[in-house]
Amino acid sequence: MKQIVRNLSVVSLLLGTSLVASAAQVDGVLMDKMCSASAMKDAGFAAKHDVKCALEADCMKSGYGVYTADGKFLTFDAAGNTKAVAALKATKKVDNLKVSVMGDVTGSTIKVSKVTLQ
């Protein structure tokens, strides 16, 4: 009986862990956290958000994330913030910063493995 309980505990733990983080591709608009509040109020703001704003000191300091088509904002981890700055500095785009982000999503945070501006 102890063995059955032990096995069930291990299986439950593994299932619970798999529900916490899931690898995903998230598409949306790359923006800083500070400006994401404006996008949450006005969806059109996201498309108008530009590189110049995103690279301002206060915006960079706030960190980055992806604003999704369903009106959610997923915050990047520290590595994702670094990748976002590199992508913003390398792009020739001015605004409409459509992005594809690969990473593990946990709640409203994404542990970023790749950021690709489209």
Biopython code that builds the backbone (N, CA, C, O; Angstrom):
import numpy as np
from Bio.PDB.StructureBuilder import StructureBuilder

atoms = [
    (1, "MET", "N", (0.811, -1.180, 0.000)),
    (1, "MET", "CA", (0.000, 0.000, 0.000)),
    (1, "MET", "C", (0.868, 1.264, 0.000)),
    (1, "MET", "O", (0.562, 2.233, -0.695)),
    (2, "LYS", "N", (1.956, 1.246, 0.787)),
    (2, "LYS", "CA", (2.855, 2.396, 0.833)),
    (2, "LYS", "C", (3.445, 2.675, -0.543)),
    (2, "LYS", "O", (3.614, 3.832, -0.929)),
    (3, "GLN", "N", (3.755, 1.626, -1.274)),
    (3, "GLN", "CA", (4.327, 1.778, -2.614)),
    (3, "GLN", "C", (3.334, 2.453, -3.560)),
    (3, "GLN", "O", (3.723, 3.303, -4.362)),
    (4, "ILE", "N", (2.078, 2.087, -3.471)),
    (4, "ILE", "CA", (1.045, 2.689, -4.320)),
    (4, "ILE", "C", (0.900, 4.169, -4.004)),
    (4, "ILE", "O", (0.832, 4.993, -4.915)),
    (5, "VAL", "N", (0.854, 4.510, -2.737)),
    (5, "VAL", "CA", (0.742, 5.911, -2.325)),
    (5, "VAL", "C", (1.962, 6.696, -2.804)),
    (5, "VAL", "O", (1.827, 7.812, -3.305)),
    (6, "ARG", "N", (3.136, 6.120, -2.651)),
    (6, "ARG", "CA", (4.373, 6.771, -3.090)),
    (6, "ARG", "C", (4.347, 7.013, -4.594)),
    (6, "ARG", "O", (4.710, 8.100, -5.044)),
    (7, "ASN", "N", (3.929, 6.034, -5.376)),
    (7, "ASN", "CA", (3.857, 6.172, -6.830)),
    (7, "ASN", "C", (2.838, 7.235, -7.238)),
    (7, "ASN", "O", (3.093, 8.035, -8.138)),
    (8, "LEU", "N", (1.701, 7.238, -6.581)),
    (8, "LEU", "CA", (0.688, 8.246, -6.880)),
    (8, "LEU", "C", (1.190, 9.652, -6.540)),
    (8, "LEU", "O", (0.883, 10.611, -7.249)),
    (9, "SER", "N", (1.948, 9.770, -5.476)),
    (9, "SER", "CA", (2.513, 11.069, -5.097)),
    (9, "SER", "C", (3.481, 11.572, -6.153)),
    (9, "SER", "O", (3.462, 12.750, -6.508)),
    (10, "VAL", "N", (4.320, 10.690, -6.650)),
    (10, "VAL", "CA", (5.290, 11.060, -7.689)),
    (10, "VAL", "C", (4.567, 11.480, -8.961)),
    (10, "VAL", "O", (4.927, 12.487, -9.572)),
    (11, "VAL", "N", (3.561, 10.729, -9.365)),
    (11, "VAL", "CA", (2.796, 11.056, -10.568)),
    (11, "VAL", "C", (2.091, 12.397, -10.395)),
    (11, "VAL", "O", (2.092, 13.212, -11.318)),
    (12, "SER", "N", (1.496, 12.640, -9.243)),
    (12, "SER", "CA", (0.817, 13.912, -8.977)),
    (12, "SER", "C", (1.795, 15.076, -9.041)),
    (12, "SER", "O", (1.482, 16.128, -9.598)),
    (13, "LEU", "N", (2.970, 14.886, -8.473)),
    (13, "LEU", "CA", (3.986, 15.933, -8.492)),
    (13, "LEU", "C", (4.409, 16.247, -9.922)),
    (13, "LEU", "O", (4.537, 17.416, -10.285)),
    (14, "LEU", "N", (4.626, 15.230, -10.727)),
    (14, "LEU", "CA", (5.021, 15.441, -12.118)),
    (14, "LEU", "C", (3.927, 16.133, -12.918)),
    (14, "LEU", "O", (4.218, 17.022, -13.718)),
    (15, "LEU", "N", (2.687, 15.743, -12.717)),
    (15, "LEU", "CA", (1.581, 16.389, -13.421)),
    (15, "LEU", "C", (1.436, 17.845, -12.992)),
    (15, "LEU", "O", (1.202, 18.719, -13.827)),
    (16, "GLY", "N", (1.570, 18.102, -11.724)),
    (16, "GLY", "CA", (1.472, 19.470, -11.218)),
    (16, "GLY", "C", (2.551, 20.360, -11.779)),
    (16, "GLY", "O", (2.282, 21.512, -12.121)),
    (17, "THR", "N", (3.773, 19.854, -11.885)),
    (17, "THR", "CA", (4.888, 20.613, -12.439)),
    (17, "THR", "C", (4.649, 20.918, -13.900)),
    (17, "THR", "O", (4.973, 22.016, -14.354)),
    (18, "SER", "N", (4.094, 19.988, -14.650)),
    (18, "SER", "CA", (3.859, 20.220, -16.077)),
    (18, "SER", "C", (2.795, 21.280, -16.317)),
    (18, "SER", "O", (2.789, 21.908, -17.375)),
    (19, "LEU", "N", (1.900, 21.495, -15.369)),
    (19, "LEU", "CA", (0.864, 22.502, -15.525)),
    (19, "LEU", "C", (1.352, 23.900, -15.192)),
    (19, "LEU", "O", (0.743, 24.883, -15.615)),
    (20, "VAL", "N", (2.429, 24.004, -14.448)),
    (20, "VAL", "CA", (2.939, 25.306, -14.013)),
    (20, "VAL", "C", (3.610, 26.049, -15.163)),
    (20, "VAL", "O", (3.330, 27.230, -15.368)),
    (21, "ALA", "N", (4.468, 25.406, -15.904)),
    (21, "ALA", "CA", (5.184, 26.063, -16.996)),
    (21, "ALA", "C", (4.985, 25.265, -18.274)),
    (21, "ALA", "O", (5.043, 24.035, -18.271)),
    (22, "SER", "N", (4.752, 25.979, -19.362)),
    (22, "SER", "CA", (4.578, 25.286, -20.625)),
    (22, "SER", "C", (5.317, 26.044, -21.721)),
    (22, "SER", "O", (5.206, 27.265, -21.835)),
    (23, "ALA", "N", (6.073, 25.299, -22.525)),
    (23, "ALA", "CA", (6.791, 25.910, -23.638)),
    (23, "ALA", "C", (5.775, 26.381, -24.664)),
    (23, "ALA", "O", (4.817, 25.678, -24.986)),
    (24, "ALA", "N", (6.003, 27.583, -25.168)),
    (24, "ALA", "CA", (5.020, 28.138, -26.091)),
    (24, "ALA", "C", (5.653, 29.149, -27.025)),
    (24, "ALA", "O", (6.723, 29.695, -26.756)),
    (25, "GLN", "N", (4.964, 29.381, -28.126)),
    (25, "GLN", "CA", (5.274, 30.503, -29.010)),
    (25, "GLN", "C", (4.150, 31.496, -28.789)),
    (25, "GLN", "O", (2.974, 31.172, -28.950)),
    (26, "VAL", "N", (4.530, 32.708, -28.418)),
    (26, "VAL", "CA", (3.548, 33.755, -28.158)),
    (26, "VAL", "C", (3.768, 34.871, -29.170)),
    (26, "VAL", "O", (4.870, 35.408, -29.285)),
    (27, "ASP", "N", (2.716, 35.214, -29.901)),
    (27, "ASP", "CA", (2.790, 36.298, -30.882)),
    (27, "ASP", "C", (2.053, 37.510, -30.336)),
    (27, "ASP", "O", (1.045, 37.386, -29.641)),
    (28, "GLY", "N", (2.573, 38.678, -30.665)),
    (28, "GLY", "CA", (1.938, 39.901, -30.216)),
    (28, "GLY", "C", (2.779, 41.103, -30.582)),
    (28, "GLY", "O", (3.408, 41.139, -31.639)),
    (29, "VAL", "N", (2.785, 42.094, -29.690)),
    (29, "VAL", "CA", (3.545, 43.323, -29.903)),
    (29, "VAL", "C", (4.543, 43.467, -28.764)),
    (29, "VAL", "O", (4.177, 43.382, -27.591)),
    (30, "LEU", "N", (5.802, 43.684, -29.115)),
    (30, "LEU", "CA", (6.848, 43.906, -28.128)),
    (30, "LEU", "C", (6.701, 45.305, -27.560)),
    (30, "LEU", "O", (6.639, 46.282, -28.306)),
    (31, "MET", "N", (6.644, 45.401, -26.240)),
    (31, "MET", "CA", (6.591, 46.724, -25.615)),
    (31, "MET", "C", (7.130, 46.658, -24.195)),
    (31, "MET", "O", (7.251, 45.592, -23.592)),
    (32, "ASP", "N", (7.446, 47.835, -23.691)),
    (32, "ASP", "CA", (7.940, 47.917, -22.320)),
    (32, "ASP", "C", (6.764, 47.868, -21.355)),
    (32, "ASP", "O", (5.628, 48.169, -21.719)),
    (33, "LYS", "N", (7.059, 47.481, -20.112)),
    (33, "LYS", "CA", (6.013, 47.360, -19.093)),
    (33, "LYS", "C", (5.333, 48.702, -18.831)),
    (33, "LYS", "O", (4.117, 48.764, -18.650)),
    (34, "MET", "N", (6.121, 49.771, -18.811)),
    (34, "MET", "CA", (5.567, 51.077, -18.491)),
    (34, "MET", "C", (4.459, 51.466, -19.476)),
    (34, "MET", "O", (3.431, 52.008, -19.069)),
    (35, "CYS", "N", (4.660, 51.196, -20.745)),
    (35, "CYS", "CA", (3.674, 51.557, -21.772)),
    (35, "CYS", "C", (2.557, 50.524, -21.917)),
    (35, "CYS", "O", (1.538, 50.794, -22.552)),
    (36, "SER", "N", (2.747, 49.356, -21.335)),
    (36, "SER", "CA", (1.727, 48.316, -21.475)),
    (36, "SER", "C", (0.395, 48.740, -20.849)),
    (36, "SER", "O", (-0.666, 48.293, -21.286)),
    (37, "ALA", "N", (0.447, 49.588, -19.841)),
    (37, "ALA", "CA", (-0.797, 50.072, -19.222)),
    (37, "ALA", "C", (-1.646, 50.832, -20.233)),
    (37, "ALA", "O", (-2.872, 50.722, -20.221)),
    (38, "SER", "N", (-1.007, 51.600, -21.104)),
    (38, "SER", "CA", (-1.740, 52.327, -22.142)),
    (38, "SER", "C", (-2.355, 51.362, -23.151)),
    (38, "SER", "O", (-3.466, 51.588, -23.631)),
    (39, "ALA", "N", (-1.639, 50.297, -23.470)),
    (39, "ALA", "CA", (-2.159, 49.298, -24.413)),
    (39, "ALA", "C", (-3.350, 48.561, -23.819)),
    (39, "ALA", "O", (-4.275, 48.188, -24.540)),
    (40, "MET", "N", (-3.330, 48.352, -22.510)),
    (40, "MET", "CA", (-4.441, 47.659, -21.857)),
    (40, "MET", "C", (-5.723, 48.511, -21.917)),
    (40, "MET", "O", (-6.830, 47.973, -21.930)),
    (41, "LYS", "N", (-5.562, 49.831, -21.953)),
    (41, "LYS", "CA", (-6.714, 50.731, -22.032)),
    (41, "LYS", "C", (-7.167, 50.955, -23.472)),
    (41, "LYS", "O", (-8.354, 51.145, -23.739)),
    (42, "ASP", "N", (-6.193, 50.930, -24.406)),
    (42, "ASP", "CA", (-6.470, 51.223, -25.822)),
    (42, "ASP", "C", (-5.642, 50.274, -26.679)),
    (42, "ASP", "O", (-4.439, 50.471, -26.844)),
    (43, "ALA", "N", (-6.289, 49.242, -27.226)),
    (43, "ALA", "CA", (-5.587, 48.217, -28.007)),
    (43, "ALA", "C", (-4.837, 48.811, -29.193)),
    (43, "ALA", "O", (-3.809, 48.269, -29.599)),
    (44, "GLY", "N", (-5.326, 49.904, -29.755)),
    (44, "GLY", "CA", (-4.658, 50.545, -30.887)),
    (44, "GLY", "C", (-3.310, 51.138, -30.521)),
    (44, "GLY", "O", (-2.461, 51.348, -31.387)),
    (45, "PHE", "N", (-3.113, 51.408, -29.237)),
    (45, "PHE", "CA", (-1.854, 51.979, -28.778)),
    (45, "PHE", "C", (-0.677, 51.050, -29.064)),
    (45, "PHE", "O", (0.412, 51.511, -29.405)),
    (46, "ALA", "N", (-0.895, 49.752, -28.927)),
    (46, "ALA", "CA", (0.181, 48.775, -29.103)),
    (46, "ALA", "C", (0.820, 48.881, -30.487)),
    (46, "ALA", "O", (2.045, 48.850, -30.604)),
    (47, "ALA", "N", (0.015, 49.005, -31.523)),
    (47, "ALA", "CA", (0.540, 49.087, -32.892)),
    (47, "ALA", "C", (1.296, 50.390, -33.125)),
    (47, "ALA", "O", (2.198, 50.444, -33.961)),
    (48, "LYS", "N", (0.935, 51.438, -32.391)),
    (48, "LYS", "CA", (1.596, 52.739, -32.558)),
    (48, "LYS", "C", (2.843, 52.875, -31.690)),
    (48, "LYS", "O", (3.648, 53.783, -31.899)),
    (49, "HIS", "N", (3.007, 51.981, -30.720)),
    (49, "HIS", "CA", (4.170, 52.057, -29.827)),
    (49, "HIS", "C", (5.440, 51.907, -30.662)),
    (49, "HIS", "O", (5.535, 51.004, -31.493)),
    (50, "ASP", "N", (6.406, 52.782, -30.445)),
    (50, "ASP", "CA", (7.579, 52.785, -31.326)),
    (50, "ASP", "C", (8.884, 52.444, -30.619)),
    (50, "ASP", "O", (8.970, 52.412, -29.392)),
    (51, "VAL", "N", (9.894, 52.191, -31.443)),
    (51, "VAL", "CA", (11.214, 51.800, -30.961)),
    (51, "VAL", "C", (11.828, 52.903, -30.101)),
    (51, "VAL", "O", (12.435, 52.635, -29.064)),
    (52, "LYS", "N", (11.660, 54.145, -30.548)),
    (52, "LYS", "CA", (12.241, 55.272, -29.814)),
    (52, "LYS", "C", (11.754, 55.274, -28.367)),
    (52, "LYS", "O", (12.552, 55.424, -27.441)),
    (53, "CYS", "N", (10.463, 55.111, -28.174)),
    (53, "CYS", "CA", (9.902, 55.075, -26.823)),
    (53, "CYS", "C", (10.432, 53.862, -26.058)),
    (53, "CYS", "O", (10.867, 53.990, -24.914)),
    (54, "ALA", "N", (10.397, 52.695, -26.683)),
    (54, "ALA", "CA", (10.798, 51.454, -26.020)),
    (54, "ALA", "C", (12.253, 51.472, -25.557)),
    (54, "ALA", "O", (12.626, 50.754, -24.630)),
    (55, "LEU", "N", (13.078, 52.306, -26.215)),
    (55, "LEU", "CA", (14.495, 52.371, -25.842)),
    (55, "LEU", "C", (14.831, 53.569, -24.948)),
    (55, "LEU", "O", (16.001, 53.813, -24.655)),
    (56, "GLU", "N", (13.819, 54.310, -24.516)),
    (56, "GLU", "CA", (14.068, 55.385, -23.558)),
    (56, "GLU", "C", (14.463, 54.753, -22.221)),
    (56, "GLU", "O", (14.039, 53.645, -21.894)),
    (57, "ALA", "N", (15.281, 55.477, -21.458)),
    (57, "ALA", "CA", (15.838, 54.938, -20.212)),
    (57, "ALA", "C", (14.772, 54.395, -19.257)),
    (57, "ALA", "O", (14.911, 53.280, -18.753)),
    (58, "ASP", "N", (13.723, 55.159, -19.005)),
    (58, "ASP", "CA", (12.685, 54.707, -18.069)),
    (58, "ASP", "C", (11.955, 53.474, -18.585)),
    (58, "ASP", "O", (11.610, 52.580, -17.813)),
    (59, "CYS", "N", (11.723, 53.429, -19.886)),
    (59, "CYS", "CA", (11.033, 52.276, -20.480)),
    (59, "CYS", "C", (11.909, 51.029, -20.398)),
    (59, "CYS", "O", (11.429, 49.945, -20.063)),
    (60, "MET", "N", (13.190, 51.189, -20.704)),
    (60, "MET", "CA", (14.116, 50.056, -20.611)),
    (60, "MET", "C", (14.190, 49.558, -19.166)),
    (60, "MET", "O", (14.213, 48.353, -18.914)),
    (61, "LYS", "N", (14.228, 50.490, -18.237)),
    (61, "LYS", "CA", (14.329, 50.149, -16.820)),
    (61, "LYS", "C", (13.105, 49.366, -16.350)),
    (61, "LYS", "O", (13.217, 48.513, -15.469)),
    (62, "SER", "N", (11.936, 49.648, -16.929)),
    (62, "SER", "CA", (10.708, 48.965, -16.513)),
    (62, "SER", "C", (10.666, 47.514, -16.969)),
    (62, "SER", "O", (9.935, 46.708, -16.395)),
    (63, "GLY", "N", (11.439, 47.170, -17.992)),
    (63, "GLY", "CA", (11.441, 45.807, -18.521)),
    (63, "GLY", "C", (10.482, 45.683, -19.693)),
    (63, "GLY", "O", (9.795, 46.640, -20.048)),
    (64, "TYR", "N", (10.439, 44.506, -20.286)),
    (64, "TYR", "CA", (9.670, 44.294, -21.503)),
    (64, "TYR", "C", (8.718, 43.118, -21.376)),
    (64, "TYR", "O", (8.739, 42.362, -20.405)),
    (65, "GLY", "N", (7.891, 42.998, -22.388)),
    (65, "GLY", "CA", (6.954, 41.893, -22.467)),
    (65, "GLY", "C", (6.276, 41.894, -23.816)),
    (65, "GLY", "O", (6.625, 42.670, -24.705)),
    (66, "VAL", "N", (5.309, 41.019, -23.956)),
    (66, "VAL", "CA", (4.568, 40.919, -25.209)),
    (66, "VAL", "C", (3.084, 41.148, -24.912)),
    (66, "VAL", "O", (2.496, 40.508, -24.040)),
    (67, "TYR", "N", (2.501, 42.083, -25.668)),
    (67, "TYR", "CA", (1.073, 42.378, -25.583)),
    (67, "TYR", "C", (0.393, 41.507, -26.639)),
    (67, "TYR", "O", (0.690, 41.621, -27.828)),
    (68, "THR", "N", (-0.515, 40.642, -26.202)),
    (68, "THR", "CA", (-1.121, 39.661, -27.104)),
    (68, "THR", "C", (-2.444, 40.162, -27.683)),
    (68, "THR", "O", (-3.036, 41.120, -27.186)),
    (69, "ALA", "N", (-2.886, 39.499, -28.734)),
    (69, "ALA", "CA", (-4.125, 39.874, -29.428)),
    (69, "ALA", "C", (-5.349, 39.791, -28.518)),
    (69, "ALA", "O", (-6.343, 40.480, -28.749)),
    (70, "ASP", "N", (-5.280, 38.954, -27.490)),
    (70, "ASP", "CA", (-6.418, 38.838, -26.572)),
    (70, "ASP", "C", (-6.326, 39.814, -25.399)),
    (70, "ASP", "O", (-7.039, 39.673, -24.406)),
    (71, "GLY", "N", (-5.427, 40.818, -25.527)),
    (71, "GLY", "CA", (-5.363, 41.891, -24.542)),
    (71, "GLY", "C", (-4.589, 41.583, -23.280)),
    (71, "GLY", "O", (-4.759, 42.268, -22.272)),
    (72, "LYS", "N", (-3.743, 40.568, -23.310)),
    (72, "LYS", "CA", (-2.930, 40.219, -22.142)),
    (72, "LYS", "C", (-1.503, 40.727, -22.338)),
    (72, "LYS", "O", (-1.055, 40.939, -23.464)),
    (73, "PHE", "N", (-0.806, 40.915, -21.233)),
    (73, "PHE", "CA", (0.599, 41.325, -21.283)),
    (73, "PHE", "C", (1.405, 40.304, -20.500)),
    (73, "PHE", "O", (1.218, 40.135, -19.295)),
    (74, "LEU", "N", (2.315, 39.617, -21.210)),
    (74, "LEU", "CA", (3.203, 38.654, -20.567)),
    (74, "LEU", "C", (4.554, 39.320, -20.340)),
    (74, "LEU", "O", (5.178, 39.799, -21.286)),
    (75, "THR", "N", (4.998, 39.351, -19.109)),
    (75, "THR", "CA", (6.244, 39.984, -18.724)),
    (75, "THR", "C", (7.425, 39.059, -19.009)),
    (75, "THR", "O", (7.352, 37.857, -18.753)),
    (76, "PHE", "N", (8.508, 39.618, -19.535)),
    (76, "PHE", "CA", (9.716, 38.846, -19.809)),
    (76, "PHE", "C", (10.548, 38.665, -18.542)),
    (76, "PHE", "O", (10.496, 39.487, -17.627)),
    (77, "ASP", "N", (11.309, 37.584, -18.505)),
    (77, "ASP", "CA", (12.311, 37.401, -17.463)),
    (77, "ASP", "C", (13.533, 38.260, -17.817)),
    (77, "ASP", "O", (13.526, 38.930, -18.849)),
    (78, "ALA", "N", (14.574, 38.252, -16.986)),
    (78, "ALA", "CA", (15.759, 39.092, -17.207)),
    (78, "ALA", "C", (16.424, 38.796, -18.548)),
    (78, "ALA", "O", (16.817, 39.723, -19.256)),
    (79, "ALA", "N", (16.557, 37.527, -18.905)),
    (79, "ALA", "CA", (17.167, 37.164, -20.192)),
    (79, "ALA", "C", (16.317, 37.674, -21.349)),
    (79, "ALA", "O", (16.850, 38.102, -22.373)),
    (80, "GLY", "N", (15.010, 37.628, -21.190)),
    (80, "GLY", "CA", (14.100, 38.128, -22.219)),
    (80, "GLY", "C", (14.244, 39.625, -22.403)),
    (80, "GLY", "O", (14.176, 40.122, -23.527)),
    (81, "ASN", "N", (14.443, 40.356, -21.303)),
    (81, "ASN", "CA", (14.657, 41.801, -21.394)),
    (81, "ASN", "C", (15.909, 42.115, -22.203)),
    (81, "ASN", "O", (15.909, 43.032, -23.025)),
    (82, "THR", "N", (16.964, 41.360, -21.973)),
    (82, "THR", "CA", (18.214, 41.537, -22.722)),
    (82, "THR", "C", (17.994, 41.251, -24.203)),
    (82, "THR", "O", (18.475, 41.993, -25.059)),
    (83, "LYS", "N", (17.275, 40.187, -24.503)),
    (83, "LYS", "CA", (16.984, 39.824, -25.897)),
    (83, "LYS", "C", (16.101, 40.885, -26.562)),
    (83, "LYS", "O", (16.270, 41.188, -27.743)),
    (84, "ALA", "N", (15.168, 41.439, -25.804)),
    (84, "ALA", "CA", (14.279, 42.468, -26.348)),
    (84, "ALA", "C", (15.072, 43.721, -26.722)),
    (84, "ALA", "O", (14.860, 44.288, -27.794)),
    (85, "VAL", "N", (15.972, 44.152, -25.860)),
    (85, "VAL", "CA", (16.794, 45.334, -26.151)),
    (85, "VAL", "C", (17.627, 45.091, -27.402)),
    (85, "VAL", "O", (17.722, 45.969, -28.261)),
    (86, "ALA", "N", (18.227, 43.922, -27.515)),
    (86, "ALA", "CA", (19.034, 43.598, -28.695)),
    (86, "ALA", "C", (18.181, 43.634, -29.962)),
    (86, "ALA", "O", (18.614, 44.162, -30.986)),
    (87, "ALA", "N", (16.977, 43.076, -29.897)),
    (87, "ALA", "CA", (16.082, 43.061, -31.058)),
    (87, "ALA", "C", (15.659, 44.476, -31.438)),
    (87, "ALA", "O", (15.609, 44.814, -32.621)),
    (88, "LEU", "N", (15.354, 45.302, -30.442)),
    (88, "LEU", "CA", (14.942, 46.681, -30.711)),
    (88, "LEU", "C", (16.076, 47.496, -31.321)),
    (88, "LEU", "O", (15.847, 48.305, -32.221)),
    (89, "LYS", "N", (17.281, 47.289, -30.842)),
    (89, "LYS", "CA", (18.436, 48.030, -31.368)),
    (89, "LYS", "C", (18.798, 47.583, -32.782)),
    (89, "LYS", "O", (19.342, 48.364, -33.562)),
    (90, "ALA", "N", (18.497, 46.329, -33.110)),
    (90, "ALA", "CA", (18.869, 45.791, -34.418)),
    (90, "ALA", "C", (17.820, 46.029, -35.504)),
    (90, "ALA", "O", (18.129, 45.929, -36.691)),
    (91, "THR", "N", (16.595, 46.339, -35.115)),
    (91, "THR", "CA", (15.525, 46.446, -36.110)),
    (91, "THR", "C", (15.570, 47.763, -36.884)),
    (91, "THR", "O", (16.070, 48.779, -36.399)),
    (92, "LYS", "N", (15.030, 47.710, -38.103)),
    (92, "LYS", "CA", (14.875, 48.912, -38.915)),
    (92, "LYS", "C", (13.429, 49.416, -38.828)),
    (92, "LYS", "O", (13.086, 50.451, -39.400)),
    (93, "LYS", "N", (12.593, 48.669, -38.106)),
    (93, "LYS", "CA", (11.205, 49.082, -37.924)),
    (93, "LYS", "C", (11.162, 50.319, -37.035)),
    (93, "LYS", "O", (12.057, 50.547, -36.222)),
    (94, "VAL", "N", (10.116, 51.105, -37.202)),
    (94, "VAL", "CA", (9.930, 52.297, -36.387)),
    (94, "VAL", "C", (8.847, 52.047, -35.331)),
    (94, "VAL", "O", (9.000, 52.432, -34.172)),
    (95, "ASP", "N", (7.747, 51.394, -35.745)),
    (95, "ASP", "CA", (6.647, 51.089, -34.838)),
    (95, "ASP", "C", (6.009, 49.776, -35.271)),
    (95, "ASP", "O", (6.587, 49.041, -36.071)),
    (96, "ASN", "N", (4.823, 49.476, -34.752)),
    (96, "ASN", "CA", (4.142, 48.218, -35.050)),
    (96, "ASN", "C", (5.099, 47.042, -34.845)),
    (96, "ASN", "O", (5.377, 46.278, -35.769)),
    (97, "LEU", "N", (5.586, 46.920, -33.632)),
    (97, "LEU", "CA", (6.651, 45.977, -33.292)),
    (97, "LEU", "C", (6.113, 44.564, -33.054)),
    (97, "LEU", "O", (6.206, 44.020, -31.954)),
    (98, "LYS", "N", (5.544, 43.986, -34.125)),
    (98, "LYS", "CA", (5.031, 42.618, -34.040)),
    (98, "LYS", "C", (6.199, 41.687, -33.735)),
    (98, "LYS", "O", (7.286, 41.812, -34.300)),
    (99, "VAL", "N", (5.943, 40.753, -32.828)),
    (99, "VAL", "CA", (7.013, 39.893, -32.344)),
    (99, "VAL", "C", (6.504, 38.473, -32.137)),
    (99, "VAL", "O", (5.324, 38.243, -31.869)),
    (100, "SER", "N", (7.417, 37.542, -32.269)),
    (100, "SER", "CA", (7.164, 36.149, -31.940)),
    (100, "SER", "C", (8.159, 35.790, -30.839)),
    (100, "SER", "O", (9.367, 35.955, -31.004)),
    (101, "VAL", "N", (7.645, 35.303, -29.731)),
    (101, "VAL", "CA", (8.486, 34.991, -28.574)),
    (101, "VAL", "C", (8.362, 33.514, -28.248)),
    (101, "VAL", "O", (7.256, 32.985, -28.142)),
    (102, "MET", "N", (9.484, 32.856, -28.090)),
    (102, "MET", "CA", (9.508, 31.453, -27.681)),
    (102, "MET", "C", (9.947, 31.410, -26.224)),
    (102, "MET", "O", (10.871, 32.119, -25.826)),
    (103, "GLY", "N", (9.284, 30.576, -25.435)),
    (103, "GLY", "CA", (9.692, 30.439, -24.047)),
    (103, "GLY", "C", (8.687, 29.658, -23.227)),
    (103, "GLY", "O", (7.684, 29.156, -23.735)),
    (104, "ASP", "N", (8.987, 29.572, -21.952)),
    (104, "ASP", "CA", (8.126, 28.864, -21.010)),
    (104, "ASP", "C", (7.234, 29.869, -20.297)),
    (104, "ASP", "O", (7.719, 30.798, -19.651)),
    (105, "VAL", "N", (5.938, 29.677, -20.422)),
    (105, "VAL", "CA", (4.964, 30.585, -19.813)),
    (105, "VAL", "C", (4.529, 30.027, -18.461)),
    (105, "VAL", "O", (4.119, 28.872, -18.345)),
    (106, "THR", "N", (4.628, 30.878, -17.446)),
    (106, "THR", "CA", (4.152, 30.552, -16.110)),
    (106, "THR", "C", (3.332, 31.735, -15.627)),
    (106, "THR", "O", (3.880, 32.796, -15.327)),
    (107, "GLY", "N", (2.030, 31.557, -15.551)),
    (107, "GLY", "CA", (1.164, 32.664, -15.159)),
    (107, "GLY", "C", (1.245, 33.790, -16.173)),
    (107, "GLY", "O", (0.934, 33.592, -17.347)),
    (108, "SER", "N", (1.664, 34.981, -15.727)),
    (108, "SER", "CA", (1.771, 36.126, -16.637)),
    (108, "SER", "C", (3.221, 36.475, -16.963)),
    (108, "SER", "O", (3.524, 37.596, -17.373)),
    (109, "THR", "N", (4.112, 35.500, -16.776)),
    (109, "THR", "CA", (5.533, 35.698, -17.070)),
    (109, "THR", "C", (5.983, 34.670, -18.098)),
    (109, "THR", "O", (5.508, 33.534, -18.119)),
    (110, "ILE", "N", (6.906, 35.093, -18.944)),
    (110, "ILE", "CA", (7.479, 34.160, -19.915)),
    (110, "ILE", "C", (9.003, 34.155, -19.766)),
    (110, "ILE", "O", (9.655, 35.198, -19.813)),
    (111, "LYS", "N", (9.542, 32.958, -19.585)),
    (111, "LYS", "CA", (10.985, 32.759, -19.529)),
    (111, "LYS", "C", (11.427, 32.609, -20.980)),
    (111, "LYS", "O", (11.257, 31.553, -21.589)),
    (112, "VAL", "N", (11.990, 33.674, -21.518)),
    (112, "VAL", "CA", (12.219, 33.801, -22.960)),
    (112, "VAL", "C", (13.458, 33.038, -23.421)),
    (112, "VAL", "O", (14.530, 33.132, -22.823)),
    (113, "SER", "N", (13.279, 32.280, -24.501)),
    (113, "SER", "CA", (14.423, 31.634, -25.137)),
    (113, "SER", "C", (14.761, 32.327, -26.468)),
    (113, "SER", "O", (15.902, 32.273, -26.928)),
    (114, "LYS", "N", (13.756, 32.982, -27.086)),
    (114, "LYS", "CA", (14.000, 33.637, -28.374)),
    (114, "LYS", "C", (12.976, 34.741, -28.615)),
    (114, "LYS", "O", (11.785, 34.571, -28.353)),
    (115, "VAL", "N", (13.465, 35.889, -29.125)),
    (115, "VAL", "CA", (12.608, 37.019, -29.503)),
    (115, "VAL", "C", (12.880, 37.322, -30.968)),
    (115, "VAL", "O", (14.026, 37.563, -31.347)),
    (116, "THR", "N", (11.835, 37.315, -31.802)),
    (116, "THR", "CA", (11.994, 37.593, -33.217)),
    (116, "THR", "C", (10.983, 38.662, -33.636)),
    (116, "THR", "O", (9.774, 38.429, -33.643)),
    (117, "LEU", "N", (11.510, 39.840, -33.984)),
    (117, "LEU", "CA", (10.630, 40.892, -34.513)),
    (117, "LEU", "C", (10.259, 40.507, -35.936)),
    (117, "LEU", "O", (11.108, 40.055, -36.704)),
    (118, "GLN", "N", (8.986, 40.688, -36.289)),
    (118, "GLN", "CA", (8.507, 40.285, -37.619)),
    (118, "GLN", "C", (8.482, 41.453, -38.556)),
    (118, "GLN", "O", (8.107, 41.304, -39.719)),
]
sb = StructureBuilder()
sb.init_structure("model")
sb.init_model(0)
sb.init_chain("A")
sb.init_seg("    ")
for serial, (resi, resn, name, xyz) in enumerate(atoms, 1):
    if name == "N":
        sb.init_residue(resn, " ", resi, " ")
    sb.init_atom(name, np.array(xyz, "f"), 0.0, 1.0, " ", f" {name:<3s}", serial, name[0])
structure = sb.get_structure()
